[in-house]
């Protein structure tokens, strides 16, 4: 009996030891798991380091809607895709090149810039840094490590010119243009093609401001055109458009803006806006880089891709449609837009000739 009791006691002790060991092993596993999770959280787990992308502008954003819109799309992409983004504005050409070099030195993963104003500096810096990725918006750089994003502005300008041809009551329309440079010929040529498409007898006057920032000269040129019988002026002068708008209001006549919907400033006199989606292409450039579909070379955006357009025709507006344009003409313009998208109407790009 004593032997049986002793054997039973030994068995009970053995079971207790096994249970205790099992409990210790389980607790130890949980502790390790917690430690590993904490370590992964602190170090970002297996996630890649946050990508860093810079937008280096050749001038201050100021009141130029072209750059303001681009910056807006760039920052929105940064938030949505979890990218560290930084916008750097430049005060002059020398500062711009230095800003580009600084972003290279700071090892940004992608450096985006814009317009023909950036061409000279990027054509120097990109070849010096063949392992860096660059993108430029609104012009083309022929470098193996640069993605060039351009617009078919001539398609939207055609629509604007067609609208002017349908709407003018004097058969005289004008365009106040920033500078006589190749890029802006896409605007003036496209506008003239559209004007002649809907109104072959209309006369077109063109004056150049000489810069992208002179609103006073823009107003002077606009008043000159209104004095010659023009009843509609296409503003193509960036900040100079503000002067065009002032002149239109003073004379009780009509004008159009660029890049964003400028009709909201004065819908009685600013009756249309030729649109350019700089926000969309900045956003798409960041998105492509993050998602691994970013490619060097050239990409362009037109009416078909919703990269360019015209208020009331391809995009709705918060403003009321001006009687000067009228819904009947808008319906005609929508049909013209579809013909451009389908290729039935071929808008000539003067830079491709």
Number of C-alpha atoms within 10 A of each C-alpha: 6 7 8 9 10 10 11 12 11 12 12 10 11 12 11 12 12 11 12 11 12 12 11 11 11 10 12 11 11 11 11 11 12 11 12 13 13 13 12 13 12 9 11 12 12 8 9 7 9 12 16 17 25 22 24 24 24 27 19 15 18 11 12 17 19 19 21 17 19 24 23 15 20 28 20 19 23 20 11 10 15 13 19 15 20 18 15 18 18 19 12 11 15 11 14 22 19 13 18 26 17 12 19 20 9 10 14 19 16 22 22 23 26 26 17 17 15 22 17 12 17 22 14 11 16 21 14 10 13 13 10 17 22 26 26 26 24 18 19 20 22 13 16 14 19 26 23 25 24 21 23 24 29 28 32 30 30 31 31 30 31 25 25 33 28 24 21 18 14 12 19 21 28 28 28 29 27 25 17 14 11 11 17 19 18 24 27 25 22 26 30 27 23 26 26 18 18 20 19 13 12 18 16 20 14 15 17 16 24 16 17 17 19 18 22 17 21 33 22 17 24 32 20 14 24 20 11 13 13 24 24 29 30 31 27 26 28 23 23 28 33 22 23 32 28 22 25 25 16 11 13 11 19 27 32 27 26 23 21 21 25 25 25 16 13 15 18 20 23 28 26 29 26 28 25 28 21 29 23 19 23 27 22 16 25 25 19 12 16 18 9 9 9 16 16 16 16 16 14 16 18 20 22 15 12 14 21 24 29 29 24 22 22 20 12 12 17 11 19 13 19 16 10 19 18 13 14 9 18 19 13 15 22 16 13 21 24 15 13 20 16 11 10 11 14 11 20 16 16 16 11 6 5
